[in-house]
Amino acid sequence: MSSRTRRSWKPTAFPADPEATRQVRDWLAEEGYSLFGVEHDFRGADLSGGDFSSSWFTQALLAGVRLAGASFYRAHLQSADLTGADLTGADLVRANLDGAVLRSARLDGADMVKASLHGVDASGASFRGTRIMGASLFGVDMRGADLTDAVLFQNTFKVTVDDSTTVRGLTGTVFGPVTLFSGESSRQLAGAELEAWIGERGGQVEVIAPRRPLQ
């Protein structure tokens, strides 16, 4: 973001926490550096439309924060709490979300190309129409998540789902397996079995066999 563009954008609402507000104001006033929001409390803010490319939100509190249309290109969101956050239409290309909490967050229409999500709680989150392409999802809890019309492309997709996970209109290609919970029991779904499970629920996904290492 250029200094001119940064100065022209203002948050609809600043965080309730004075230190986080100071950090945002200083960032808006400066030129050529990323917002350093590590461990800051941004709750109460509306940062929709902001450009936070390459910024640092590691272990930040962003629960319930409005971030619609914001850009987090190559941003650092490791272990951030995004519970209930609104990331509708956000740019999360190459963002690092390892260890983040996305419980009940809204990521409808977001762009998550080549994003990293390892050990993420995305239970009850909404990914309607989200582009999850070339991303790495490893150990992601998607129980109760809504993946309606989401697009996948050659993702590592080692996620946990249950019968309340919505996959209607889900398309694309993935590397499995997926862990399916039913009550207290669980089992892994891979290959044709995973394709069938998604197909029965209105999606159409091709499960790609893992590449074998060269001998």
Beta strands, then each sheet from edge to edge (+ up, - down):
strand 1: 116-118
strand 2: 131-133
strand 3: 136-141
strand 4: 151-162
strand 5: 171-175
strand 6: 178-182
strand 7: 185-189
strand 8: 204-207
sheet 1: 1+ 3+ 4+ 2+
sheet 2: 1+ 3+ 4+ 5+ 8+
sheet 3: 1+ 3+ 4+ 6+ 7-
end
